[in-house]
Amino acid sequence: MAVPAPQVIPDLSTTDPNGRVRAAWEEVVAPVKSFLGQVSGRLVDQVREFEPEIAEYARYALDNQGKQLRPALVALSGGACGKLNDDHISLAAIIEMIHLATLVHDDIMDGASLRRGRSTLAMRWGNDIAVLVGDCLFAHALKLAASFSTADVCRAVALSTHVVCAGEILQSHRRRRWNLPRAEYYKVLEMKTAELFALACDLGGRLADASQTQRDALRRYGLALGTAYQIYDDVVDLYGAEDDAGKSLGTDLAKGKVTLPLLIFLENAREADRQQMIQWLDAWDPSYFVGVRAMLDQSNALEASREVIDGLLNTARECTKVLPDTPETHALYALPGFLAQQTSSLGV
């Protein structure tokens, strides 16, 4: 059954992006707002499970939840196919904990000083503590997953955690590979970011007794949305504003990460411009940023990146067609529109 475009999606194109984007997010997650509050409470409860000397570090990491996108996907996917229960809350807390652990480790590898507008855990307490806190969060999440009555959930969580960590390693191996094929770039994004989106959607549906067809569609939805989200995040590093993003910008360039705007430029640039770009990237200095942006602008890399994101978001919307006509399904349909509006505000 085709699900009509929900009426709750506001048109943000001619209004202030910051205030209206927040309003759009609140409208998208309105059906599961109380659920997200319960997930936050469950994460607070987990802090008490750590040794007293470690609890402060765990609390600092777990307090930095942002929009709770992955828990929202658990709830929306479950609510689209059936009834939510306490297992959904536990699952959402587990996936959010794994996600926050990856952020702790990402910030160490990137040398980032800011994350969502505050000092990273590594900046505040040092890399040694941050590495171990990330490890503790991973281990604690897997311990919680093992408490489910079925081993299938724990196996799925463990497999996805493995995929995410492997994706991070593959990304590290591909640094400064300026001739990287796009297929490899997309594969890394699916592994390191989209996999947790897919896990949230798939298991959210499974715990609500979704059919296999619905679960398959939900997993495809998560992969498409998660890949689009990571491309957006890559574009933010070049076209965002640090105050709005709440994190250090330019870290991808400094670390030699291959991102879609750079790939688009390098695929189409004249040889002289291509060599100049590679020279800047291989011997990076922040003063090169203006030149990099100028070259990217000449190649329309931002617009081409938006087109790729839009294609993935359309794929996600198509996946909702097999889901029942519920408020949660409408929210799943609306969510790509929220990301599309964030993307459209970049570079303005």
VMD Tcl script that draws the C-alpha trace (Angstrom):
set ca {
  {0.00 0.00 0.00}
  {1.43 3.38 -0.99}
  {1.72 5.81 1.90}
  {0.83 9.40 0.97}
  {3.24 12.18 1.77}
  {2.42 13.24 5.32}
  {0.99 16.68 5.88}
  {3.30 17.40 8.81}
  {6.33 18.24 6.66}
  {6.74 22.02 6.72}
  {8.25 23.91 3.79}
  {11.50 25.29 5.18}
  {12.97 26.59 1.95}
  {12.02 30.24 2.44}
  {12.39 30.51 6.19}
  {15.11 30.70 8.80}
  {16.89 27.35 8.61}
  {17.88 26.98 12.27}
  {14.54 27.60 14.00}
  {12.41 25.82 11.42}
  {14.69 22.78 11.15}
  {14.29 22.29 14.89}
  {10.53 22.59 14.53}
  {10.56 20.03 11.71}
  {12.48 17.53 13.83}
  {10.06 17.94 16.72}
  {7.15 17.27 14.38}
  {8.80 14.18 12.88}
  {9.44 12.55 16.26}
  {6.18 13.71 17.88}
  {4.66 10.17 17.80}
  {7.56 8.81 19.89}
  {8.52 11.79 22.07}
  {7.69 10.03 25.34}
  {9.62 6.96 24.17}
  {12.76 9.06 23.63}
  {12.44 10.40 27.17}
  {12.32 6.83 28.45}
  {15.46 5.97 26.47}
  {17.28 8.91 28.07}
  {16.20 7.66 31.46}
  {17.40 4.15 30.66}
  {20.83 5.53 29.70}
  {21.00 7.49 32.97}
  {20.28 4.22 34.78}
  {23.22 2.57 33.02}
  {25.69 5.09 34.46}
  {25.06 3.54 37.87}
  {26.34 0.22 36.54}
  {29.86 1.59 36.17}
  {32.47 1.84 38.92}
  {32.12 5.13 40.83}
  {35.46 6.42 39.52}
  {34.38 5.69 35.94}
  {30.77 6.87 36.21}
  {31.65 10.53 35.56}
  {33.26 9.64 32.23}
  {30.34 7.43 31.21}
  {27.83 10.11 32.17}
  {29.70 12.71 30.11}
  {29.65 10.45 27.06}
  {26.03 9.33 27.45}
  {24.72 12.85 28.08}
  {25.78 13.91 24.58}
  {22.86 12.31 22.71}
  {21.93 15.02 20.24}
  {18.65 14.34 18.40}
  {18.49 10.65 19.40}
  {18.09 9.73 15.74}
  {18.79 6.02 16.15}
  {16.43 5.56 19.13}
  {13.79 7.43 17.12}
  {14.25 4.94 14.28}
  {13.78 2.04 16.70}
  {10.51 3.52 17.94}
  {9.17 4.65 14.57}
  {9.94 1.30 12.94}
  {8.37 -0.62 15.81}
  {5.35 1.65 15.98}
  {4.86 1.44 12.22}
  {4.48 -2.36 12.42}
  {2.94 -2.98 15.84}
  {3.17 -2.08 19.52}
  {6.20 -0.74 21.36}
  {7.32 -2.46 24.54}
  {10.10 -2.28 27.11}
  {12.41 -4.30 24.85}
  {12.29 -1.43 22.35}
  {13.52 0.96 25.05}
  {16.39 -1.39 25.93}
  {17.29 -1.85 22.27}
  {17.30 1.90 21.63}
  {19.55 2.47 24.66}
  {21.93 -0.25 23.45}
  {22.22 1.17 19.93}
  {22.64 4.71 21.22}
  {25.38 3.54 23.58}
  {27.23 1.86 20.71}
  {26.85 5.00 18.63}
  {28.18 7.23 21.42}
  {31.12 4.86 21.92}
  {32.02 5.23 18.24}
  {31.92 9.02 18.62}
  {34.34 8.88 21.54}
  {36.78 6.86 19.44}
  {36.18 8.99 16.31}
  {37.11 12.14 18.21}
  {40.38 10.57 19.33}
  {41.34 9.53 15.80}
  {40.31 12.90 14.35}
  {41.96 14.96 17.06}
  {38.64 16.80 17.43}
  {38.23 19.29 20.26}
  {34.46 19.86 19.97}
  {31.48 17.55 19.73}
  {27.94 18.99 19.77}
  {29.14 22.29 21.14}
  {31.27 21.06 24.05}
  {34.73 19.61 24.63}
  {35.20 16.04 23.51}
  {35.88 13.45 26.17}
  {39.43 13.09 24.85}
  {40.03 16.84 25.04}
  {38.75 16.95 28.61}
  {40.42 13.84 30.06}
  {42.99 12.73 27.49}
  {43.18 10.00 24.87}
  {44.05 7.18 27.26}
  {40.88 7.64 29.32}
  {38.76 8.24 26.22}
  {39.85 5.00 24.52}
  {39.01 2.96 27.60}
  {35.67 4.71 28.16}
  {34.70 3.93 24.57}
  {35.67 0.30 25.14}
  {33.58 0.17 28.33}
  {30.54 1.55 26.50}
  {30.87 -1.06 23.75}
  {31.20 -3.87 26.29}
  {28.30 -2.64 28.41}
  {26.03 -2.37 25.37}
  {26.79 -5.97 24.40}
  {26.15 -7.11 27.97}
  {22.71 -5.50 27.83}
  {22.02 -7.10 24.44}
  {22.78 -10.51 25.95}
  {19.91 -10.02 28.44}
  {17.21 -10.36 25.74}
  {15.16 -13.54 25.88}
  {16.20 -14.42 22.31}
  {19.84 -14.72 21.25}
  {18.92 -13.29 17.83}
  {18.98 -9.73 19.16}
  {22.40 -10.13 20.76}
  {23.80 -11.72 17.60}
  {22.44 -8.90 15.45}
  {23.84 -6.21 17.78}
  {27.24 -7.93 17.93}
  {27.37 -8.33 14.15}
  {26.49 -4.69 13.55}
  {29.07 -3.54 16.09}
  {31.67 -5.62 14.24}
  {30.60 -4.09 10.91}
  {30.81 -0.54 12.30}
  {34.30 -1.06 13.72}
  {35.48 -2.75 10.52}
  {34.13 0.20 8.54}
  {36.19 2.59 10.64}
  {39.31 0.53 9.94}
  {38.59 0.48 6.20}
  {38.12 4.25 6.25}
  {41.52 4.64 7.92}
  {43.10 2.46 5.21}
  {41.61 4.69 2.53}
  {42.94 7.98 3.79}
  {44.64 10.02 1.07}
  {43.55 7.55 -1.61}
  {42.42 10.31 -3.92}
  {41.60 7.87 -6.72}
  {39.17 5.93 -4.53}
  {36.22 4.52 -6.53}
  {32.86 5.83 -5.39}
  {31.63 2.28 -4.77}
  {34.31 1.81 -2.11}
  {33.46 5.17 -0.56}
  {29.77 4.22 -0.31}
  {30.67 0.80 1.11}
  {32.61 2.39 3.96}
  {29.72 4.76 4.72}
  {27.25 1.87 4.84}
  {29.50 -0.02 7.23}
  {30.57 2.70 9.63}
  {27.38 4.77 9.80}
  {24.39 3.30 7.96}
  {24.70 -0.12 9.64}
  {23.42 1.18 12.99}
  {20.54 2.96 11.23}
  {19.65 -0.33 9.54}
  {19.95 -2.26 12.82}
  {17.65 0.21 14.59}
  {15.01 -0.09 11.87}
  {15.23 -3.85 11.42}
  {15.19 -4.82 15.10}
  {12.63 -2.13 15.91}
  {10.32 -3.87 13.46}
  {11.29 -7.35 14.61}
  {10.39 -6.61 18.25}
  {6.97 -5.48 17.02}
  {6.43 -8.72 15.06}
  {6.93 -7.13 11.64}
  {6.81 -9.47 8.65}
  {10.05 -10.36 6.89}
  {9.04 -8.18 3.94}
  {8.54 -5.24 6.27}
  {11.83 -5.90 8.08}
  {13.71 -6.08 4.77}
  {12.17 -2.76 3.72}
  {13.02 -1.19 7.06}
  {16.63 -2.34 6.79}
  {16.90 -0.87 3.28}
  {15.37 2.33 4.62}
  {18.01 2.52 7.35}
  {20.88 1.87 4.95}
  {19.71 4.56 2.52}
  {19.00 7.13 5.22}
  {22.22 6.38 7.09}
  {24.36 6.67 3.96}
  {22.69 9.97 3.08}
  {23.25 11.19 6.63}
  {26.98 10.40 6.52}
  {27.41 12.11 3.15}
  {25.66 15.13 4.65}
  {28.08 15.02 7.59}
  {31.01 14.85 5.17}
  {29.68 17.88 3.31}
  {29.25 19.79 6.60}
  {33.01 19.50 7.17}
  {33.48 21.64 4.04}
  {30.35 23.78 3.86}
  {29.04 24.00 7.42}
  {29.59 26.47 10.22}
  {31.24 25.31 13.43}
  {28.74 27.13 15.67}
  {25.83 25.40 13.93}
  {27.47 21.98 13.61}
  {28.62 21.93 17.24}
  {31.89 20.19 16.36}
  {35.31 20.89 14.95}
  {35.25 21.50 11.19}
  {37.99 20.75 8.69}
  {39.00 17.57 10.48}
  {38.32 15.44 7.38}
  {40.72 17.55 5.32}
  {43.36 17.53 8.04}
  {43.18 13.74 8.38}
  {43.12 13.02 4.65}
  {39.62 11.53 4.66}
  {38.14 11.00 1.22}
  {34.68 12.58 1.04}
  {32.14 12.87 -1.76}
  {32.72 16.56 -2.66}
  {36.43 15.83 -3.09}
  {35.74 12.72 -5.16}
  {33.40 14.66 -7.41}
  {36.00 17.35 -7.95}
  {38.85 14.90 -8.57}
  {36.76 12.90 -11.04}
  {36.04 15.93 -13.22}
  {38.87 18.44 -12.71}
  {41.50 19.45 -15.22}
  {44.80 17.70 -14.53}
  {46.52 20.88 -13.33}
  {43.70 21.67 -10.88}
  {43.61 18.05 -9.76}
  {47.33 18.05 -8.98}
  {47.03 21.36 -7.13}
  {44.22 19.97 -4.98}
  {46.17 16.80 -4.18}
  {49.23 18.86 -3.30}
  {47.21 20.86 -0.79}
  {45.56 17.78 0.68}
  {48.81 15.82 1.05}
  {50.55 18.68 2.87}
  {47.50 20.11 4.58}
  {47.53 23.51 6.22}
  {44.37 25.37 7.30}
  {45.36 28.27 5.07}
  {44.62 26.08 2.04}
  {40.93 25.87 2.94}
  {39.93 28.95 0.94}
  {41.59 27.57 -2.19}
  {40.00 24.14 -1.70}
  {36.55 25.66 -1.35}
  {37.06 27.82 -4.44}
  {37.97 24.80 -6.54}
  {35.06 22.77 -5.19}
  {32.67 25.61 -5.93}
  {33.90 25.81 -9.53}
  {33.13 22.11 -9.99}
  {29.64 22.37 -8.40}
  {30.69 19.68 -5.92}
  {28.13 20.81 -3.36}
  {25.20 20.62 -5.77}
  {26.34 17.23 -7.09}
  {26.63 15.94 -3.51}
  {23.11 17.17 -2.78}
  {21.83 15.22 -5.79}
  {23.36 12.02 -4.43}
  {21.83 12.67 -1.01}
  {18.44 13.38 -2.56}
  {18.58 10.10 -4.50}
  {19.24 8.14 -1.31}
  {16.47 9.96 0.53}
  {14.03 9.11 -2.24}
  {15.08 5.47 -1.92}
  {14.30 5.62 1.81}
  {10.85 7.08 1.13}
  {10.08 4.30 -1.35}
  {10.83 1.71 1.32}
  {7.91 2.94 3.44}
  {5.37 1.81 0.83}
  {5.12 -1.71 2.30}
  {4.43 -0.45 5.83}
  {0.98 -0.01 7.39}
  {-0.58 3.45 7.22}
  {0.25 4.67 10.74}
  {1.52 7.94 12.25}
  {4.90 6.29 12.71}
  {5.05 5.31 9.03}
  {4.22 8.89 8.08}
  {7.04 10.05 10.34}
  {9.44 7.64 8.63}
  {8.36 9.15 5.32}
  {8.86 12.68 6.70}
  {12.32 12.09 8.17}
  {14.21 12.21 4.83}
  {12.57 15.60 4.22}
  {14.12 16.88 7.44}
  {17.58 15.83 6.28}
  {16.95 17.27 2.81}
  {16.21 20.67 4.35}
  {19.37 20.57 6.44}
  {21.35 19.75 3.33}
  {19.78 22.58 1.36}
  {20.94 25.10 4.00}
  {24.65 24.21 3.55}
  {26.77 26.72 1.69}
  {24.14 29.45 1.99}
}
mol new
graphics top color blue
foreach p $ca { graphics top sphere $p radius 0.5 }
foreach p [lrange $ca 0 end-1] q [lrange $ca 1 end] { graphics top cylinder $p $q radius 0.2 }
display resetview
